[in-house]
């Protein structure tokens, strides 16, 4: 999740008062992240560009409705996720991926598995351009729902609760899908890095 502008509150207020330059300042801060989010969810560069453009326009039209109960970025992400999922629904991809409630015992194994499976410093691992590219390719192998959950939680660093709220899902479903995604990604990364794949995976935190 990107850091916010030092004077973001005043910039948002100016944008709400009709200052278009202030709104552009906000977009410049977060547009790269919104594009990346759109690309990760849709798996398509053109769709990602559309997500950025449509989200920016929707945010501009609705900026007066932003009440400041969350970060501006969180509000913008919510808009972008809805736009991206709308594109998946049009392609009938979102409905094709079922979201099962966790099976008995599955959620209980969540924390013990995550503690022993993941590396300690994802930032260092992601500094390597080759790893970033490989990880992006591997993420695209996940089904759309799991990919969206993984992106919000482990790439954008939203909490489990925030991810569930953004997607309108239960917390157990998000936890289950996230665990399955991490295990799948570790399996895929092992093909590239062998046993060192676990050090390339994001750290699991609530």
Backbone as JSON Lines, residues from 0, in Angstrom:
{"i":0,"aa":"X","n":[0.84,-1.19,0.0],"ca":[0.0,0.0,0.0],"c":[0.88,1.24,0.0]}
{"i":1,"aa":"X","n":[0.62,2.19,-0.88],"ca":[1.49,3.36,-0.96],"c":[1.34,4.27,0.25]}
{"i":2,"aa":"X","n":[2.38,5.04,0.53],"ca":[2.3,6.04,1.59],"c":[1.45,7.2,1.11]}
{"i":3,"aa":"X","n":[0.75,7.83,2.04],"ca":[-0.11,8.94,1.64],"c":[0.67,10.24,1.63]}
{"i":4,"aa":"X","n":[0.15,11.24,0.96],"ca":[0.78,12.55,0.91],"c":[0.74,13.18,2.3]}
{"i":5,"aa":"X","n":[1.78,13.93,2.64],"ca":[1.85,14.54,3.96],"c":[0.66,15.45,4.24]}
{"i":6,"aa":"X","n":[0.23,16.18,3.23],"ca":[-0.89,17.12,3.39],"c":[-2.12,16.63,2.63]}
{"i":7,"aa":"X","n":[-2.3,15.31,2.63],"ca":[-3.37,14.73,1.81],"c":[-4.75,15.25,2.2]}
{"i":8,"aa":"X","n":[-4.99,15.42,3.48],"ca":[-6.31,15.86,3.92],"c":[-6.67,17.21,3.31]}
{"i":9,"aa":"X","n":[-5.71,18.11,3.28],"ca":[-5.98,19.44,2.71],"c":[-6.12,19.37,1.2]}
{"i":10,"aa":"X","n":[-5.37,18.47,0.57],"ca":[-5.47,18.3,-0.89],"c":[-6.83,17.73,-1.25]}
{"i":11,"aa":"X","n":[-7.31,16.77,-0.47],"ca":[-8.63,16.2,-0.7],"c":[-9.7,17.27,-0.54]}
{"i":12,"aa":"X","n":[-9.55,18.09,0.5],"ca":[-10.52,19.17,0.73],"c":[-10.55,20.14,-0.45]}
{"i":13,"aa":"X","n":[-9.37,20.44,-0.98],"ca":[-9.29,21.34,-2.13],"c":[-9.96,20.71,-3.35]}
{"i":14,"aa":"X","n":[-9.73,19.41,-3.54],"ca":[-10.35,18.7,-4.67],"c":[-11.86,18.7,-4.53]}
{"i":15,"aa":"X","n":[-12.34,18.53,-3.3],"ca":[-13.78,18.53,-3.07],"c":[-14.39,19.91,-3.3]}
{"i":16,"aa":"X","n":[-13.55,20.94,-3.16],"ca":[-14.02,22.31,-3.4],"c":[-13.97,22.69,-4.87]}
{"i":17,"aa":"X","n":[-13.52,21.75,-5.72],"ca":[-13.52,21.98,-7.15],"c":[-12.17,22.26,-7.76]}
{"i":18,"aa":"X","n":[-11.1,22.11,-6.98],"ca":[-9.75,22.35,-7.48],"c":[-9.28,21.11,-8.26]}
{"i":19,"aa":"X","n":[-9.31,21.18,-9.59],"ca":[-8.93,20.04,-10.41],"c":[-7.46,19.7,-10.28]}
{"i":20,"aa":"X","n":[-6.62,20.71,-10.06],"ca":[-5.19,20.44,-9.89],"c":[-4.94,19.6,-8.63]}
{"i":21,"aa":"X","n":[-5.71,19.84,-7.59],"ca":[-5.58,19.07,-6.36],"c":[-5.96,17.61,-6.62]}
{"i":22,"aa":"X","n":[-7.01,17.41,-7.4],"ca":[-7.44,16.04,-7.71],"c":[-6.37,15.33,-8.54]}
{"i":23,"aa":"X","n":[-5.77,16.04,-9.49],"ca":[-4.71,15.47,-10.31],"c":[-3.51,15.08,-9.45]}
{"i":24,"aa":"X","n":[-3.23,15.89,-8.42],"ca":[-2.14,15.57,-7.49],"c":[-2.41,14.24,-6.8]}
{"i":25,"aa":"X","n":[-3.65,14.02,-6.39],"ca":[-4.03,12.75,-5.75],"c":[-3.87,11.59,-6.72]}
{"i":26,"aa":"X","n":[-4.32,11.79,-7.95],"ca":[-4.22,10.73,-8.94],"c":[-2.76,10.4,-9.26]}
{"i":27,"aa":"X","n":[-1.95,11.43,-9.36],"ca":[-0.53,11.2,-9.65],"c":[0.14,10.38,-8.55]}
{"i":28,"aa":"X","n":[-0.35,10.52,-7.33],"ca":[0.2,9.77,-6.2],"c":[-0.15,8.29,-6.28]}
{"i":29,"aa":"X","n":[-1.35,7.99,-6.78],"ca":[-1.85,6.63,-6.69],"c":[-2.13,5.93,-8.02]}
{"i":30,"aa":"X","n":[-2.0,6.62,-9.14],"ca":[-2.38,6.04,-10.42],"c":[-1.58,4.77,-10.76]}
{"i":31,"aa":"X","n":[-0.3,4.76,-10.43],"ca":[0.53,3.59,-10.73],"c":[0.02,2.36,-9.97]}
{"i":32,"aa":"X","n":[-0.41,2.58,-8.73],"ca":[-0.91,1.48,-7.91],"c":[-2.27,1.0,-8.42]}
{"i":33,"aa":"X","n":[-3.1,1.93,-8.86],"ca":[-4.41,1.55,-9.38],"c":[-4.26,0.78,-10.68]}
{"i":34,"aa":"X","n":[-3.32,1.2,-11.52],"ca":[-3.08,0.47,-12.76],"c":[-2.59,-0.95,-12.45]}
{"i":35,"aa":"X","n":[-1.66,-1.08,-11.51],"ca":[-1.14,-2.39,-11.13],"c":[-2.25,-3.27,-10.57]}
{"i":36,"aa":"X","n":[-3.12,-2.67,-9.77],"ca":[-4.26,-3.41,-9.22],"c":[-5.17,-3.9,-10.33]}
{"i":37,"aa":"X","n":[-5.47,-3.02,-11.28],"ca":[-6.32,-3.39,-12.4],"c":[-5.71,-4.49,-13.24]}
{"i":38,"aa":"X","n":[-4.4,-4.42,-13.45],"ca":[-3.71,-5.43,-14.24],"c":[-3.72,-6.78,-13.54]}
{"i":39,"aa":"X","n":[-3.5,-6.76,-12.24],"ca":[-3.46,-8.0,-11.48],"c":[-4.83,-8.69,-11.47]}
{"i":40,"aa":"X","n":[-5.89,-7.9,-11.35],"ca":[-7.23,-8.48,-11.29],"c":[-7.7,-8.96,-12.65]}
{"i":41,"aa":"X","n":[-7.5,-8.14,-13.68],"ca":[-8.04,-8.47,-15.01],"c":[-7.08,-9.3,-15.85]}
{"i":42,"aa":"X","n":[-5.78,-9.18,-15.59],"ca":[-4.79,-9.91,-16.37],"c":[-4.63,-9.38,-17.78]}
{"i":43,"aa":"X","n":[-5.06,-8.13,-17.99],"ca":[-5.07,-7.57,-19.34],"c":[-4.65,-6.11,-19.28]}
{"i":44,"aa":"X","n":[-3.62,-5.73,-20.06],"ca":[-3.1,-4.36,-19.99],"c":[-4.13,-3.33,-20.44]}
{"i":45,"aa":"X","n":[-4.89,-3.64,-21.49],"ca":[-5.9,-2.71,-21.95],"c":[-6.99,-2.53,-20.9]}
{"i":46,"aa":"X","n":[-7.4,-3.64,-20.28],"ca":[-8.4,-3.55,-19.22],"c":[-7.86,-2.75,-18.03]}
{"i":47,"aa":"X","n":[-6.59,-2.95,-17.72],"ca":[-5.98,-2.22,-16.61],"c":[-5.98,-0.72,-16.89]}
{"i":48,"aa":"X","n":[-5.69,-0.36,-18.12],"ca":[-5.72,1.05,-18.52],"c":[-7.14,1.59,-18.4]}
{"i":49,"aa":"X","n":[-8.11,0.78,-18.8],"ca":[-9.52,1.18,-18.7],"c":[-9.93,1.33,-17.23]}
{"i":50,"aa":"X","n":[-9.45,0.41,-16.39],"ca":[-9.76,0.48,-14.96],"c":[-9.25,1.79,-14.37]}
{"i":51,"aa":"X","n":[-8.02,2.15,-14.73],"ca":[-7.44,3.4,-14.24],"c":[-8.25,4.6,-14.72]}
{"i":52,"aa":"X","n":[-8.58,4.63,-16.0],"ca":[-9.31,5.77,-16.55],"c":[-10.73,5.86,-15.97]}
{"i":53,"aa":"X","n":[-11.43,4.74,-15.95],"ca":[-12.81,4.75,-15.46],"c":[-12.86,5.04,-13.95]}
{"i":54,"aa":"X","n":[-11.92,4.49,-13.21],"ca":[-11.88,4.74,-11.77],"c":[-11.59,6.2,-11.48]}
{"i":55,"aa":"X","n":[-10.68,6.77,-12.24],"ca":[-10.33,8.18,-12.06],"c":[-11.54,9.07,-12.33]}
{"i":56,"aa":"X","n":[-12.28,8.75,-13.39],"ca":[-13.45,9.55,-13.74],"c":[-14.55,9.4,-12.68]}
{"i":57,"aa":"X","n":[-14.77,8.18,-12.23],"ca":[-15.78,7.94,-11.2],"c":[-15.41,8.65,-9.9]}
{"i":58,"aa":"X","n":[-14.12,8.6,-9.55],"ca":[-13.66,9.26,-8.33],"c":[-13.82,10.77,-8.44]}
{"i":59,"aa":"X","n":[-13.52,11.31,-9.61],"ca":[-13.64,12.76,-9.82],"c":[-15.09,13.2,-9.66]}
{"i":60,"aa":"X","n":[-16.0,12.41,-10.22],"ca":[-17.42,12.75,-10.14],"c":[-17.99,12.59,-8.74]}
{"i":61,"aa":"X","n":[-17.37,11.69,-7.95],"ca":[-17.92,11.39,-6.63],"c":[-17.08,11.93,-5.48]}
{"i":62,"aa":"X","n":[-16.07,12.74,-5.78],"ca":[-15.15,13.2,-4.74],"c":[-15.87,13.92,-3.61]}
{"i":63,"aa":"X","n":[-16.95,14.6,-3.93],"ca":[-17.69,15.33,-2.89],"c":[-18.32,14.38,-1.88]}
{"i":64,"aa":"X","n":[-18.53,13.12,-2.28],"ca":[-19.14,12.14,-1.4],"c":[-18.14,11.47,-0.46]}
{"i":65,"aa":"X","n":[-16.85,11.68,-0.72],"ca":[-15.83,11.08,0.15],"c":[-15.87,11.77,1.51]}
{"i":66,"aa":"X","n":[-16.1,10.99,2.56],"ca":[-16.31,11.55,3.9],"c":[-15.09,11.47,4.79]}
{"i":67,"aa":"X","n":[-14.02,10.87,4.3],"ca":[-12.8,10.82,5.09],"c":[-12.8,9.77,6.19]}
{"i":68,"aa":"X","n":[-13.72,8.8,6.1],"ca":[-13.76,7.73,7.11],"c":[-12.65,6.71,6.9]}
{"i":69,"aa":"X","n":[-12.01,6.76,5.74],"ca":[-10.88,5.9,5.43],"c":[-9.87,6.73,4.66]}
{"i":70,"aa":"X","n":[-8.74,6.14,4.34],"ca":[-7.78,6.83,3.49],"c":[-8.4,7.06,2.13]}
{"i":71,"aa":"X","n":[-7.98,8.12,1.45],"ca":[-8.45,8.38,0.1],"c":[-8.09,7.21,-0.8]}
{"i":72,"aa":"X","n":[-6.91,6.63,-0.61],"ca":[-6.47,5.51,-1.43],"c":[-7.4,4.31,-1.27]}
{"i":73,"aa":"X","n":[-7.82,4.03,-0.03],"ca":[-8.74,2.92,0.21],"c":[-10.05,3.16,-0.53]}
{"i":74,"aa":"X","n":[-10.54,4.38,-0.49],"ca":[-11.77,4.74,-1.2],"c":[-11.59,4.57,-2.71]}
{"i":75,"aa":"X","n":[-10.44,4.99,-3.22],"ca":[-10.15,4.87,-4.65],"c":[-10.02,3.41,-5.05]}
{"i":76,"aa":"X","n":[-9.39,2.6,-4.21],"ca":[-9.25,1.17,-4.49],"c":[-10.62,0.5,-4.57]}
{"i":77,"aa":"X","n":[-11.52,0.89,-3.67],"ca":[-12.86,0.31,-3.69],"c":[-13.53,0.57,-5.04]}
{"i":78,"aa":"X","n":[-13.37,1.78,-5.55],"ca":[-13.93,2.12,-6.86],"c":[-13.26,1.28,-7.95]}
{"i":79,"aa":"X","n":[-11.93,1.19,-7.9],"ca":[-11.18,0.46,-8.92],"c":[-11.5,-1.03,-8.91]}
{"i":80,"aa":"X","n":[-11.64,-1.61,-7.74],"ca":[-11.99,-3.03,-7.63],"c":[-13.34,-3.29,-8.27]}
{"i":81,"aa":"X","n":[-14.31,-2.42,-8.0],"ca":[-15.64,-2.59,-8.59],"c":[-15.59,-2.5,-10.11]}
{"i":82,"aa":"X","n":[-14.78,-1.57,-10.63],"ca":[-14.64,-1.44,-12.08],"c":[-13.98,-2.68,-12.66]}
{"i":83,"aa":"X","n":[-12.91,-3.14,-12.02],"ca":[-12.19,-4.32,-12.52],"c":[-13.05,-5.57,-12.47]}
{"i":84,"aa":"X","n":[-13.79,-5.75,-11.38],"ca":[-14.65,-6.93,-11.28],"c":[-15.8,-6.86,-12.29]}
{"i":85,"aa":"X","n":[-16.23,-5.63,-12.59],"ca":[-17.25,-5.47,-13.62],"c":[-16.76,-5.99,-14.96]}
{"i":86,"aa":"X","n":[-15.5,-5.77,-15.25],"ca":[-14.93,-6.27,-16.5],"c":[-14.83,-7.79,-16.5]}
{"i":87,"aa":"X","n":[-14.5,-8.36,-15.34],"ca":[-14.44,-9.82,-15.24],"c":[-15.84,-10.42,-15.4]}
{"i":88,"aa":"X","n":[-16.83,-9.76,-14.83],"ca":[-18.2,-10.28,-14.95],"c":[-18.66,-10.25,-16.4]}
{"i":89,"aa":"X","n":[-18.27,-9.21,-17.12],"ca":[-18.64,-9.14,-18.53],"c":[-18.02,-10.28,-19.32]}
{"i":90,"aa":"X","n":[-16.85,-10.72,-18.88],"ca":[-16.19,-11.84,-19.55],"c":[-16.57,-13.18,-18.93]}
{"i":91,"aa":"X","n":[-17.52,-13.12,-17.97],"ca":[-18.03,-14.32,-17.29],"c":[-16.95,-15.07,-16.54]}
{"i":92,"aa":"X","n":[-15.88,-14.37,-16.14],"ca":[-14.78,-15.04,-15.42],"c":[-15.05,-15.11,-13.93]}
{"i":93,"aa":"X","n":[-15.68,-14.07,-13.39],"ca":[-15.88,-14.02,-11.94],"c":[-16.83,-15.12,-11.48]}
{"i":94,"aa":"X","n":[-17.89,-15.37,-12.25],"ca":[-18.87,-16.39,-11.86],"c":[-18.3,-17.81,-11.99]}
{"i":95,"aa":"X","n":[-17.33,-17.96,-12.88],"ca":[-16.77,-19.3,-13.1],"c":[-15.96,-19.79,-11.91]}
{"i":96,"aa":"X","n":[-15.52,-18.88,-11.08],"ca":[-14.67,-19.25,-9.95],"c":[-15.5,-19.26,-8.67]}
{"i":97,"aa":"X","n":[-15.75,-20.44,-8.11],"ca":[-16.56,-20.52,-6.91],"c":[-15.74,-20.15,-5.69]}
{"i":98,"aa":"X","n":[-16.42,-19.62,-4.69],"ca":[-15.77,-19.3,-3.42],"c":[-16.38,-20.19,-2.35]}
{"i":99,"aa":"X","n":[-15.69,-21.25,-2.01],"ca":[-16.23,-22.18,-1.03],"c":[-15.97,-21.67,0.38]}
{"i":100,"aa":"X","n":[-16.9,-21.95,1.27],"ca":[-16.63,-21.72,2.68],"c":[-15.57,-22.72,3.1]}
{"i":101,"aa":"X","n":[-14.72,-22.39,4.08],"ca":[-13.65,-23.3,4.48],"c":[-14.19,-24.62,5.0]}
{"i":102,"aa":"X","n":[-13.5,-25.7,4.63],"ca":[-13.88,-27.01,5.15],"c":[-13.46,-27.11,6.61]}
{"i":103,"aa":"X","n":[-14.05,-28.04,7.31],"ca":[-13.77,-28.21,8.74],"c":[-12.28,-28.44,8.95]}
{"i":104,"aa":"X","n":[-11.69,-27.64,9.82],"ca":[-10.27,-27.79,10.13],"c":[-9.36,-26.98,9.23]}
{"i":105,"aa":"X","n":[-9.9,-26.49,8.1],"ca":[-9.05,-25.79,7.13],"c":[-8.62,-24.43,7.67]}
{"i":106,"aa":"X","n":[-9.59,-23.71,8.23],"ca":[-9.26,-22.39,8.75],"c":[-8.33,-22.5,9.95]}
{"i":107,"aa":"X","n":[-8.52,-23.56,10.76],"ca":[-7.67,-23.73,11.94],"c":[-6.21,-23.92,11.56]}
{"i":108,"aa":"X","n":[-5.96,-24.48,10.37],"ca":[-4.58,-24.74,9.96],"c":[-3.93,-23.51,9.35]}
{"i":109,"aa":"X","n":[-4.69,-22.46,9.21],"ca":[-4.23,-21.26,8.5],"c":[-2.98,-20.67,9.13]}
{"i":110,"aa":"X","n":[-3.03,-20.45,10.45],"ca":[-1.93,-19.74,11.07],"c":[-0.69,-20.6,11.23]}
{"i":111,"aa":"X","n":[-0.85,-21.89,11.55],"ca":[0.32,-22.75,11.69],"c":[1.04,-22.89,10.35]}
{"i":112,"aa":"X","n":[0.29,-22.98,9.27],"ca":[0.91,-23.1,7.96],"c":[1.62,-21.83,7.55]}
{"i":113,"aa":"X","n":[0.99,-20.68,7.81],"ca":[1.6,-19.45,7.34],"c":[2.89,-19.13,8.1]}
{"i":114,"aa":"X","n":[2.96,-19.51,9.35],"ca":[4.15,-19.2,10.13],"c":[5.37,-19.94,9.59]}
{"i":115,"aa":"X","n":[5.19,-21.18,9.18],"ca":[6.34,-21.96,8.77],"c":[6.63,-21.89,7.27]}
{"i":116,"aa":"X","n":[5.76,-21.21,6.51],"ca":[5.89,-21.28,5.06],"c":[6.53,-20.07,4.41]}
{"i":117,"aa":"X","n":[6.5,-18.9,5.04],"ca":[6.85,-17.69,4.31],"c":[8.12,-17.02,4.83]}
{"i":118,"aa":"X","n":[8.78,-16.3,3.96],"ca":[10.0,-15.59,4.32],"c":[9.73,-14.4,5.21]}
{"i":119,"aa":"X","n":[10.8,-13.76,5.69],"ca":[10.66,-12.69,6.66],"c":[10.66,-11.29,6.06]}
{"i":120,"aa":"X","n":[11.13,-11.14,4.84],"ca":[11.27,-9.79,4.31],"c":[10.87,-9.74,2.83]}
{"i":121,"aa":"X","n":[9.58,-9.58,2.54],"ca":[9.13,-9.58,1.14],"c":[9.67,-8.41,0.36]}
{"i":122,"aa":"X","n":[9.92,-7.27,1.04],"ca":[10.41,-6.1,0.33],"c":[11.76,-6.37,-0.33]}
{"i":123,"aa":"X","n":[12.66,-7.03,0.38],"ca":[13.97,-7.32,-0.19],"c":[13.86,-8.26,-1.38]}
{"i":124,"aa":"X","n":[12.98,-9.27,-1.25],"ca":[12.83,-10.22,-2.34],"c":[12.27,-9.55,-3.59]}
{"i":125,"aa":"X","n":[11.35,-8.61,-3.4],"ca":[10.68,-7.98,-4.54],"c":[11.52,-6.92,-5.22]}
{"i":126,"aa":"X","n":[12.69,-6.62,-4.66],"ca":[13.56,-5.64,-5.29],"c":[14.11,-6.16,-6.61]}
{"i":127,"aa":"X","n":[14.16,-7.44,-6.76],"ca":[14.75,-8.02,-7.96],"c":[13.72,-8.0,-9.09]}
{"i":128,"aa":"X","n":[14.07,-7.35,-10.19],"ca":[13.12,-7.2,-11.29],"c":[12.67,-8.53,-11.87]}
{"i":129,"aa":"X","n":[13.58,-9.47,-11.95],"ca":[13.23,-10.77,-12.51],"c":[12.19,-11.45,-11.64]}
{"i":130,"aa":"X","n":[12.35,-11.37,-10.33],"ca":[11.4,-11.96,-9.41],"c":[10.04,-11.3,-9.56]}
{"i":131,"aa":"X","n":[10.03,-9.98,-9.68],"ca":[8.77,-9.26,-9.83],"c":[8.02,-9.75,-11.07]}
{"i":132,"aa":"X","n":[8.73,-9.93,-12.15],"ca":[8.11,-10.37,-13.39],"c":[7.58,-11.79,-13.26]}
{"i":133,"aa":"X","n":[8.38,-12.66,-12.66],"ca":[7.96,-14.05,-12.47],"c":[6.76,-14.13,-11.54]}
{"i":134,"aa":"X","n":[6.79,-13.36,-10.46],"ca":[5.69,-13.37,-9.51],"c":[4.4,-12.89,-10.18]}
{"i":135,"aa":"X","n":[4.51,-11.85,-11.02],"ca":[3.34,-11.34,-11.73],"c":[2.76,-12.41,-12.64]}
{"i":136,"aa":"X","n":[3.64,-13.16,-13.31],"ca":[3.17,-14.23,-14.21],"c":[2.5,-15.35,-13.41]}
{"i":137,"aa":"X","n":[3.06,-15.66,-12.26],"ca":[2.51,-16.73,-11.44],"c":[1.15,-16.33,-10.88]}
{"i":138,"aa":"X","n":[1.02,-15.06,-10.46],"ca":[-0.24,-14.58,-9.92],"c":[-1.36,-14.73,-10.93]}
{"i":139,"aa":"X","n":[-1.03,-14.52,-12.21],"ca":[-2.04,-14.61,-13.25],"c":[-2.54,-16.04,-13.44]}
{"i":140,"aa":"X","n":[-1.85,-17.03,-12.89],"ca":[-2.29,-18.43,-12.99],"c":[-3.39,-18.74,-11.98]}
{"i":141,"aa":"X","n":[-3.58,-17.84,-11.0],"ca":[-4.66,-18.03,-10.04],"c":[-5.99,-17.71,-10.7]}
{"i":142,"aa":"X","n":[-7.08,-18.3,-10.18],"ca":[-8.4,-17.94,-10.69],"c":[-8.69,-16.49,-10.29]}
{"i":143,"aa":"X","n":[-9.61,-15.82,-10.97],"ca":[-9.84,-14.39,-10.75],"c":[-10.12,-14.0,-9.3]}
{"i":144,"aa":"X","n":[-10.93,-14.77,-8.59],"ca":[-11.27,-14.4,-7.23],"c":[-10.07,-14.53,-6.3]}
{"i":145,"aa":"X","n":[-9.36,-15.64,-6.43],"ca":[-8.17,-15.82,-5.59],"c":[-7.12,-14.77,-5.93]}
{"i":146,"aa":"X","n":[-6.97,-14.45,-7.19],"ca":[-6.01,-13.44,-7.63],"c":[-6.35,-12.08,-7.03]}
{"i":147,"aa":"X","n":[-7.63,-11.76,-7.01],"ca":[-8.07,-10.47,-6.46],"c":[-7.79,-10.41,-4.97]}
{"i":148,"aa":"X","n":[-8.13,-11.47,-4.26],"ca":[-7.89,-11.51,-2.81],"c":[-6.41,-11.41,-2.51]}
{"i":149,"aa":"X","n":[-5.6,-12.19,-3.23],"ca":[-4.15,-12.16,-3.0],"c":[-3.58,-10.76,-3.27]}
{"i":150,"aa":"X","n":[-4.04,-10.14,-4.34],"ca":[-3.54,-8.8,-4.7],"c":[-3.86,-7.78,-3.63]}
{"i":151,"aa":"X","n":[-5.09,-7.78,-3.15],"ca":[-5.48,-6.81,-2.13],"c":[-4.74,-7.05,-0.82]}
{"i":152,"aa":"X","n":[-4.6,-8.32,-0.44],"ca":[-3.99,-8.63,0.86],"c":[-2.47,-8.57,0.83]}
{"i":153,"aa":"X","n":[-1.85,-9.27,-0.11],"ca":[-0.41,-9.46,-0.05],"c":[0.38,-8.49,-0.93]}
{"i":154,"aa":"X","n":[-0.29,-7.87,-1.9],"ca":[0.4,-6.87,-2.73],"c":[0.09,-5.47,-2.23]}
{"i":155,"aa":"X","n":[-1.2,-5.17,-2.07],"ca":[-1.61,-3.84,-1.63],"c":[-1.6,-3.68,-0.11]}
{"i":156,"aa":"X","n":[-1.47,-4.8,0.61],"ca":[-1.31,-4.81,2.07],"c":[-2.55,-4.37,2.83]}
{"i":157,"aa":"X","n":[-3.73,-4.59,2.26],"ca":[-4.94,-4.39,3.04],"c":[-5.06,-5.53,4.04]}
{"i":158,"aa":"X","n":[-5.72,-5.29,5.16],"ca":[-5.9,-6.34,6.16],"c":[-6.92,-7.36,5.65]}
{"i":159,"aa":"X","n":[-7.0,-8.5,6.34],"ca":[-8.01,-9.5,6.01],"c":[-9.4,-8.87,6.06]}
{"i":160,"aa":"X","n":[-9.65,-8.1,7.11],"ca":[-10.97,-7.5,7.29],"c":[-11.28,-6.5,6.18]}
{"i":161,"aa":"X","n":[-10.29,-5.68,5.81],"ca":[-10.5,-4.71,4.75],"c":[-10.73,-5.39,3.41]}
{"i":162,"aa":"X","n":[-9.97,-6.46,3.16],"ca":[-10.13,-7.2,1.91],"c":[-11.53,-7.79,1.81]}
{"i":163,"aa":"X","n":[-11.99,-8.38,2.91],"ca":[-13.33,-8.96,2.94],"c":[-14.39,-7.9,2.67]}
{"i":164,"aa":"X","n":[-14.21,-6.74,3.28],"ca":[-15.19,-5.66,3.11],"c":[-15.17,-5.13,1.69]}
{"i":165,"aa":"X","n":[-13.99,-4.97,1.11],"ca":[-13.88,-4.47,-0.25],"c":[-14.57,-5.38,-1.25]}
{"i":166,"aa":"X","n":[-14.51,-6.69,-1.0],"ca":[-15.06,-7.67,-1.94],"c":[-16.44,-8.17,-1.55]}
{"i":167,"aa":"X","n":[-16.93,-7.75,-0.38],"ca":[-18.23,-8.21,0.06],"c":[-18.25,-9.7,0.4]}
{"i":168,"aa":"X","n":[-17.14,-10.19,0.95],"ca":[-17.0,-11.6,1.28],"c":[-16.85,-11.77,2.78]}
{"i":169,"aa":"X","n":[-17.04,-12.99,3.26],"ca":[-16.82,-13.27,4.68],"c":[-15.33,-13.4,4.95]}
{"i":170,"aa":"X","n":[-14.95,-13.13,6.19],"ca":[-13.54,-13.25,6.57],"c":[-13.03,-14.68,6.41]}
{"i":171,"aa":"X","n":[-13.81,-15.72,6.81],"ca":[-13.33,-17.09,6.6],"c":[-13.06,-17.42,5.14]}
{"i":172,"aa":"X","n":[-13.9,-16.94,4.24],"ca":[-13.68,-17.19,2.81],"c":[-12.39,-16.54,2.35]}
{"i":173,"aa":"X","n":[-12.16,-15.3,2.77],"ca":[-10.94,-14.6,2.38],"c":[-9.72,-15.34,2.92]}
{"i":174,"aa":"X","n":[-9.76,-15.77,4.16],"ca":[-8.63,-16.5,4.75],"c":[-8.35,-17.8,3.99]}
{"i":175,"aa":"X","n":[-9.41,-18.51,3.67],"ca":[-9.25,-19.79,2.99],"c":[-8.66,-19.6,1.61]}
{"i":176,"aa":"X","n":[-9.22,-18.67,0.85],"ca":[-8.72,-18.42,-0.49],"c":[-7.29,-17.9,-0.47]}
{"i":177,"aa":"X","n":[-6.98,-17.08,0.52],"ca":[-5.63,-16.53,0.62],"c":[-4.62,-17.63,0.91]}
{"i":178,"aa":"X","n":[-4.97,-18.55,1.8],"ca":[-4.08,-19.66,2.1],"c":[-3.84,-20.51,0.87]}
{"i":179,"aa":"X","n":[-4.91,-20.85,0.17],"ca":[-4.78,-21.67,-1.03],"c":[-3.92,-20.96,-2.08]}
{"i":180,"aa":"X","n":[-4.11,-19.64,-2.19],"ca":[-3.33,-18.88,-3.18],"c":[-1.86,-18.89,-2.84]}
{"i":181,"aa":"X","n":[-1.55,-18.69,-1.56],"ca":[-0.15,-18.67,-1.15],"c":[0.51,-20.02,-1.39]}
{"i":182,"aa":"X","n":[-0.2,-21.09,-1.09],"ca":[0.35,-22.42,-1.31],"c":[0.55,-22.69,-2.81]}
{"i":183,"aa":"X","n":[-0.41,-22.25,-3.61],"ca":[-0.29,-22.41,-5.06],"c":[0.89,-21.61,-5.6]}
{"i":184,"aa":"X","n":[1.03,-20.39,-5.12],"ca":[2.14,-19.55,-5.58],"c":[3.48,-20.12,-5.16]}
{"i":185,"aa":"X","n":[3.55,-20.64,-3.95],"ca":[4.81,-21.24,-3.5],"c":[5.16,-22.44,-4.38]}
{"i":186,"aa":"X","n":[4.13,-23.22,-4.71],"ca":[4.34,-24.38,-5.57],"c":[4.87,-23.97,-6.95]}
{"i":187,"aa":"X","n":[4.27,-22.92,-7.51],"ca":[4.69,-22.45,-8.82],"c":[6.09,-21.83,-8.77]}
{"i":188,"aa":"X","n":[6.37,-21.07,-7.72],"ca":[7.68,-20.42,-7.6],"c":[8.79,-21.44,-7.38]}
{"i":189,"aa":"X","n":[8.45,-22.57,-6.78],"ca":[9.45,-23.61,-6.57],"c":[10.02,-24.11,-7.9]}
{"i":190,"aa":"X","n":[9.22,-24.04,-8.94],"ca":[9.69,-24.45,-10.27],"c":[10.83,-23.54,-10.75]}
{"i":191,"aa":"X","n":[10.81,-22.29,-10.27],"ca":[11.85,-21.33,-10.68],"c":[13.02,-21.31,-9.69]}
{"i":192,"aa":"X","n":[12.7,-21.4,-8.39],"ca":[13.73,-21.15,-7.39],"c":[14.04,-22.33,-6.48]}
{"i":193,"aa":"X","n":[13.37,-23.45,-6.68],"ca":[13.59,-24.59,-5.81],"c":[13.15,-24.29,-4.4]}
{"i":194,"aa":"X","n":[13.9,-24.76,-3.41],"ca":[13.53,-24.58,-2.01],"c":[13.56,-23.12,-1.59]}
{"i":195,"aa":"X","n":[14.29,-22.28,-2.33],"ca":[14.36,-20.87,-1.96],"c":[13.09,-20.13,-2.31]}
{"i":196,"aa":"X","n":[12.11,-20.8,-2.92],"ca":[10.87,-20.14,-3.3],"c":[10.15,-19.55,-2.1]}
{"i":197,"aa":"X","n":[10.25,-20.19,-0.95],"ca":[9.53,-19.68,0.21],"c":[10.02,-18.29,0.61]}
{"i":198,"aa":"X","n":[11.28,-17.98,0.29],"ca":[11.81,-16.65,0.61],"c":[11.35,-15.59,-0.37]}
{"i":199,"aa":"X","n":[10.73,-16.02,-1.46],"ca":[10.23,-15.06,-2.44],"c":[8.77,-14.71,-2.17]}
{"i":200,"aa":"X","n":[8.15,-15.4,-1.22],"ca":[6.74,-15.18,-0.97],"c":[6.53,-14.09,0.07]}
{"i":201,"aa":"X","n":[5.39,-13.38,-0.02],"ca":[5.08,-12.35,0.95],"c":[4.9,-12.92,2.35]}
{"i":202,"aa":"X","n":[5.27,-12.15,3.35],"ca":[5.07,-12.55,4.73],"c":[3.58,-12.53,5.05]}
{"i":203,"aa":"X","n":[3.12,-13.5,5.78],"ca":[1.7,-13.56,6.14],"c":[1.48,-12.84,7.46]}
{"i":204,"aa":"X","n":[0.62,-11.82,7.38],"ca":[0.23,-11.1,8.58],"c":[-1.25,-10.86,8.51]}
{"i":205,"aa":"X","n":[-1.89,-10.76,9.63],"ca":[-3.33,-10.49,9.65],"c":[-3.59,-9.11,9.08]}
